[in-house]
Amino acid sequence: MGKQKYYYNTETCKFEKVKKTKKEQFLNITGFLTLILITSIGLVSIYDAYFESPKIIQLKKENSELQTHYEILNKEVNIAYKMLENLEQRDDNIYRIIFESEPIPKSVRKVGIGGINRYKDLLDGNLEREDLLIDNYAKIDELKRKLYIQTKSYDDLYNMAVNKEELVAAIPAIQPVSNKDLKRLASGFGRRIDPFLKVKRMHYGLDFSIKVGTPIYATADGKAVVVKTSFGGFGKHIYLDHGNGYRTVYAHLDKFNIKRGQKVKRGELIAYSGNSGRSTAPHLHYEVHKNGEKVNPINFFFNDLTPSQYEEVIKIASVENQALGSTY
């Protein structure tokens, strides 16, 4: 309590207590309470500045745990991406090569499904690290899309595996003529001397030196798409379409044993050799086309040659001699 104040009363010649009015008492009490309130607020502010409340401590702990869990989740998503990339590479570079199928275009694998705003709409915009959530949403959505495409690819691969026997049968794999002694191969694939122009030109097939009337066989299952006679170039010739981008050509024939549109099996007699068209001697000109490109037929003699015979055929075909016919 405050000290009691006194004043000297000249009339009574005594010291008497100073009596406060009710207004003064109210003001004193109000001032005292105000001082207490200001002091309390100041103490609380100082405490909050230097000491954290149990609730704040708990919230910070939960936030730290959530950050840790997010980092773990982000690592798991990245691992899943790596695994999926490995599957995609195997799909394109191993499985589809085995089945002679084109890889899935990168444009298909990387087709987008929405921008950043698509994910911002899911949030209220009041989160401090909203970017972390948006990034994860985008990654998980892309991962799901890529997994769907890969699943569809495996469905295709399964169907290819089911039909593998037919697929293998449609790949050129034998020589078009009986050539066990390997002596019938006369000119190989590559730059050779044109028998008419006497200059080196690209020779897109193999020439087998054989007598007129020698049986010619289909080197794979397929369908005759061209059975034609011309007075120049290939002369009498056949084109077989084997599917999956493969075609074979048999030129300078004498007689046909099949008709246009007819289906044939590997090893089936399709014609007899001759000397028709631009040819200098009886022979068979044989070509293999893959996706419209003329490739070396010698790479497709793996069904009827031993390793030593195959090596010998390569040596014979590599000799830069004169071709037996011209396609020009």
C-alpha positions as CSV (number, residue, x, y, z in Angstrom):
1,M,0.0,0.0,0.0
2,G,1.1,3.6,-0.6
3,K,2.2,5.8,2.3
4,Q,-0.4,7.7,4.1
5,K,-0.2,11.4,3.5
6,Y,-0.9,14.1,6.1
7,Y,-1.3,17.9,6.1
8,Y,-1.1,20.5,8.9
9,N,-4.5,21.9,9.9
10,T,-3.9,25.5,11.1
11,E,-7.2,25.7,12.7
12,T,-6.8,22.7,14.9
13,C,-3.0,23.0,15.0
14,K,-2.8,19.2,14.3
15,F,-1.6,16.9,11.5
16,E,-4.5,15.3,9.8
17,K,-4.8,12.6,7.2
18,V,-5.3,13.6,3.6
19,K,-8.5,12.2,2.4
20,K,-8.7,11.2,-1.3
21,T,-11.8,11.7,-3.4
22,K,-13.5,8.7,-5.1
23,K,-12.2,10.0,-8.4
24,E,-8.7,10.1,-7.2
25,Q,-9.0,6.6,-5.8
26,F,-10.4,5.3,-9.1
27,L,-7.6,6.8,-11.0
28,N,-5.0,5.4,-8.7
29,I,-6.5,1.9,-9.0
30,T,-6.8,2.2,-12.8
31,G,-3.2,3.4,-13.1
32,F,-2.0,0.5,-11.0
33,L,-3.9,-2.1,-13.0
34,T,-2.7,-0.6,-16.3
35,L,0.9,-0.7,-15.1
36,I,0.4,-4.4,-14.2
37,L,-1.1,-5.1,-17.6
38,I,1.7,-3.4,-19.5
39,T,4.3,-5.2,-17.4
40,S,2.6,-8.5,-18.0
41,I,2.4,-8.0,-21.8
42,G,6.1,-7.0,-21.8
43,L,7.1,-10.1,-19.9
44,V,5.1,-12.4,-22.2
45,S,6.6,-10.8,-25.2
46,I,10.1,-11.3,-23.8
47,Y,9.3,-14.9,-23.0
48,D,7.9,-15.6,-26.5
49,A,11.0,-14.0,-28.0
50,Y,13.4,-16.1,-26.1
51,F,11.4,-19.2,-25.0
52,E,9.1,-21.4,-27.2
53,S,5.8,-22.6,-25.9
54,P,5.2,-26.4,-25.8
55,K,2.7,-26.1,-28.7
56,I,5.3,-24.3,-30.9
57,I,7.8,-26.9,-30.0
58,Q,5.4,-29.7,-30.9
59,L,4.5,-28.1,-34.3
60,K,8.1,-27.6,-35.2
61,K,8.8,-31.2,-34.3
62,E,5.9,-32.4,-36.6
63,N,7.1,-30.1,-39.4
64,S,10.6,-31.5,-39.1
65,E,9.2,-35.0,-39.3
66,L,7.1,-34.2,-42.3
67,Q,10.1,-32.7,-44.1
68,T,12.0,-35.9,-43.4
69,H,9.1,-38.0,-44.7
70,Y,8.9,-35.8,-47.8
71,E,12.6,-36.3,-48.6
72,I,12.2,-40.1,-48.2
73,L,9.1,-40.1,-50.4
74,N,10.9,-37.9,-53.0
75,K,13.9,-40.4,-53.0
76,E,11.4,-43.3,-53.5
77,V,9.8,-41.6,-56.4
78,N,13.2,-41.0,-58.0
79,I,14.1,-44.6,-57.5
80,A,10.8,-45.6,-59.2
81,Y,11.7,-43.3,-62.1
82,K,15.1,-45.0,-62.5
83,M,13.5,-48.5,-62.5
84,L,10.9,-47.4,-65.1
85,E,13.7,-45.9,-67.3
86,N,15.5,-49.2,-67.1
87,L,12.3,-51.1,-68.2
88,E,11.8,-48.6,-71.0
89,Q,15.4,-49.1,-72.2
90,R,15.1,-52.9,-72.1
91,D,11.7,-52.6,-73.9
92,D,13.2,-50.5,-76.8
93,N,16.7,-51.9,-77.0
94,I,16.2,-55.6,-76.2
95,Y,12.7,-57.0,-76.3
96,R,11.5,-55.1,-79.4
97,I,14.7,-55.9,-81.3
98,I,14.2,-59.6,-80.5
99,F,10.7,-59.4,-82.1
100,E,11.8,-57.1,-84.9
101,S,9.5,-54.3,-83.7
102,E,10.1,-50.6,-83.8
103,P,10.7,-49.0,-80.4
104,I,8.0,-46.7,-78.9
105,P,8.7,-43.1,-80.0
106,K,10.0,-40.8,-77.3
107,S,7.3,-38.3,-78.2
108,V,4.7,-40.9,-77.1
109,R,6.5,-41.7,-73.8
110,K,6.9,-38.0,-73.0
111,V,3.5,-36.6,-73.8
112,G,2.5,-34.1,-71.1
113,I,-0.8,-34.1,-69.2
114,G,-1.1,-30.6,-67.8
115,G,0.8,-27.6,-66.5
116,I,1.8,-26.4,-63.0
117,N,-1.6,-24.7,-62.6
118,R,-3.2,-28.1,-62.8
119,Y,-1.6,-28.9,-59.4
120,K,-1.9,-25.4,-57.9
121,D,-5.7,-25.7,-58.1
122,L,-5.5,-28.6,-55.6
123,L,-4.0,-26.3,-52.9
124,D,-5.2,-23.2,-51.2
125,G,-2.0,-21.2,-51.7
126,N,-1.3,-20.7,-48.0
127,L,1.4,-23.3,-47.6
128,E,5.0,-22.1,-47.2
129,R,6.6,-24.9,-49.2
130,E,3.8,-25.4,-51.7
131,D,6.4,-25.9,-54.4
132,L,7.5,-29.2,-52.8
133,L,3.9,-30.6,-53.0
134,I,3.4,-29.4,-56.6
135,D,6.7,-31.0,-57.7
136,N,5.7,-34.4,-56.1
137,Y,2.2,-34.2,-57.6
138,A,3.7,-33.7,-61.1
139,K,6.2,-36.5,-60.7
140,I,3.7,-39.0,-59.5
141,D,1.2,-38.1,-62.3
142,E,4.0,-38.5,-64.9
143,L,5.1,-41.8,-63.3
144,K,1.5,-43.1,-63.6
145,R,1.3,-42.1,-67.2
146,K,4.6,-43.7,-68.1
147,L,3.6,-46.9,-66.3
148,Y,0.4,-47.0,-68.3
149,I,2.3,-46.7,-71.6
150,Q,4.8,-49.4,-70.5
151,T,2.0,-51.7,-69.5
152,K,0.4,-51.3,-72.9
153,S,3.8,-52.0,-74.4
154,Y,4.1,-55.3,-72.5
155,D,0.7,-56.2,-73.8
156,D,2.1,-55.8,-77.3
157,L,5.2,-57.7,-76.4
158,Y,3.1,-60.6,-75.1
159,N,1.2,-60.8,-78.3
160,M,4.5,-60.7,-80.2
161,A,5.8,-63.6,-78.1
162,V,2.6,-65.6,-78.7
163,N,3.2,-65.1,-82.4
164,K,6.9,-65.5,-82.3
165,E,6.9,-68.7,-84.3
166,E,5.1,-67.0,-87.1
167,L,7.4,-64.0,-86.7
168,V,10.6,-66.0,-86.9
169,A,9.3,-67.9,-89.9
170,A,8.8,-64.6,-91.7
171,I,12.4,-63.6,-91.4
172,P,14.7,-64.5,-94.4
173,A,17.0,-67.2,-93.0
174,I,18.1,-69.5,-95.8
175,Q,19.8,-69.3,-99.2
176,P,17.4,-69.1,-102.2
177,V,19.2,-71.9,-104.0
178,S,20.7,-75.2,-103.0
179,N,24.3,-74.2,-102.4
180,K,25.8,-76.7,-99.9
181,D,29.2,-76.6,-101.6
182,L,29.2,-72.7,-101.5
183,K,30.5,-72.6,-105.1
184,R,27.5,-70.9,-106.6
185,L,28.0,-67.5,-105.0
186,A,29.5,-65.4,-107.7
187,S,29.2,-61.8,-106.6
188,G,28.5,-60.1,-103.3
189,F,26.8,-57.0,-101.8
190,G,28.7,-53.8,-102.3
191,R,30.5,-51.8,-105.0
192,R,31.0,-54.1,-108.0
193,I,31.9,-53.6,-111.7
194,D,28.8,-53.2,-113.8
195,P,29.0,-55.8,-116.6
196,F,27.6,-53.4,-119.2
197,L,29.0,-50.0,-118.1
198,K,32.3,-51.4,-116.9
199,V,32.4,-49.0,-113.9
200,K,32.0,-49.6,-110.2
201,R,28.4,-49.2,-109.0
202,M,26.5,-50.3,-105.9
203,H,25.4,-53.9,-106.2
204,Y,22.4,-54.3,-103.8
205,G,22.2,-58.1,-103.7
206,L,24.0,-61.4,-104.2
207,D,24.5,-63.2,-107.5
208,F,24.4,-67.0,-107.6
209,S,25.9,-68.5,-110.7
210,I,23.5,-71.4,-111.7
211,K,22.2,-73.1,-114.8
212,V,18.9,-72.1,-116.4
213,G,16.1,-74.1,-114.8
214,T,17.7,-74.4,-111.3
215,P,15.0,-74.4,-108.6
216,I,14.6,-71.1,-106.6
217,Y,13.2,-71.2,-103.1
218,A,11.4,-68.7,-100.8
219,T,13.7,-67.8,-98.0
220,A,10.9,-67.0,-95.5
221,D,7.1,-67.2,-95.2
222,G,5.4,-64.5,-97.1
223,K,3.2,-63.3,-99.9
224,A,4.0,-62.7,-103.6
225,V,3.3,-59.0,-104.2
226,V,5.2,-58.8,-107.6
227,V,5.4,-61.5,-110.2
228,K,6.5,-59.6,-113.3
229,T,8.3,-59.9,-116.6
230,S,10.3,-56.9,-117.9
231,F,12.7,-56.8,-120.9
232,G,15.4,-54.8,-119.1
233,G,16.7,-54.6,-115.5
234,F,15.5,-57.6,-113.5
235,G,13.9,-59.4,-116.4
236,K,11.5,-61.9,-114.9
237,H,11.4,-61.3,-111.2
238,I,9.5,-61.9,-108.0
239,Y,9.0,-59.7,-104.9
240,L,7.9,-61.5,-101.7
241,D,6.5,-59.5,-98.7
242,H,7.2,-61.2,-95.4
243,G,5.8,-58.6,-93.1
244,N,7.5,-56.7,-90.3
245,G,9.3,-54.6,-92.9
246,Y,11.0,-57.5,-94.7
247,R,10.9,-58.1,-98.5
248,T,13.0,-60.3,-100.7
249,V,13.7,-60.0,-104.5
250,Y,14.5,-62.9,-106.9
251,A,15.6,-61.6,-110.4
252,H,16.7,-62.8,-113.9
253,L,14.3,-65.8,-113.7
254,D,13.2,-68.2,-116.4
255,K,9.8,-69.5,-115.2
256,F,7.5,-68.7,-112.3
257,N,6.0,-71.3,-110.1
258,I,3.7,-69.0,-108.1
259,K,1.2,-66.2,-108.9
260,R,0.8,-62.7,-107.6
261,G,-1.1,-62.7,-104.3
262,Q,-0.1,-66.3,-103.5
263,K,1.2,-67.1,-100.0
264,V,4.3,-69.2,-99.7
265,K,6.3,-71.0,-97.0
266,R,10.0,-70.9,-96.4
267,G,11.7,-73.4,-98.6
268,E,8.8,-73.5,-101.1
269,L,9.7,-73.7,-104.8
270,I,8.7,-70.3,-106.3
271,A,10.6,-70.2,-109.7
272,Y,13.3,-71.5,-111.9
273,S,16.5,-69.5,-112.6
274,G,17.2,-68.0,-116.0
275,N,19.1,-65.3,-117.9
276,S,16.4,-62.7,-118.5
277,G,16.7,-58.9,-118.3
278,R,20.1,-57.2,-118.2
279,S,22.1,-60.3,-117.6
280,T,25.5,-61.6,-119.0
281,A,25.1,-65.2,-117.8
282,P,22.5,-67.5,-116.2
283,H,22.3,-66.6,-112.5
284,L,20.0,-65.5,-109.7
285,H,20.1,-62.0,-108.3
286,Y,18.8,-62.0,-104.7
287,E,18.1,-59.0,-102.5
288,V,16.8,-58.5,-98.9
289,H,15.0,-55.2,-98.0
290,K,14.3,-54.1,-94.4
291,N,11.9,-51.2,-93.9
292,G,12.6,-50.1,-97.5
293,E,16.4,-50.2,-97.1
294,K,18.4,-52.7,-99.1
295,V,20.6,-54.7,-96.7
296,N,23.3,-57.4,-97.2
297,P,21.5,-60.7,-97.7
298,I,24.5,-62.6,-96.4
299,N,23.5,-61.6,-92.9
300,F,20.4,-63.8,-93.3
301,F,21.9,-67.2,-94.0
302,F,21.9,-68.4,-90.4
303,N,19.5,-71.4,-90.8
304,D,21.4,-73.5,-93.3
305,L,25.1,-72.8,-92.8
306,T,27.5,-73.9,-90.1
307,P,29.8,-71.2,-88.6
308,S,32.7,-72.3,-90.8
309,Q,30.5,-72.3,-93.9
310,Y,29.2,-68.9,-93.0
311,E,32.8,-67.6,-92.6
312,E,33.6,-69.0,-96.0
313,V,30.6,-67.4,-97.6
314,I,31.6,-64.0,-96.2
315,K,35.1,-64.4,-97.8
316,I,33.6,-65.2,-101.2
317,A,31.1,-62.4,-101.1
318,S,33.7,-59.8,-100.1
319,V,35.7,-60.3,-103.4
320,E,35.3,-57.1,-105.5
321,N,34.6,-58.7,-108.9
322,Q,32.2,-58.2,-111.7
323,A,28.4,-58.6,-111.2
324,L,26.6,-61.0,-113.5
325,G,23.8,-58.6,-114.2
326,S,22.7,-55.0,-114.1
327,T,19.5,-53.5,-112.7
328,Y,20.0,-50.2,-114.5
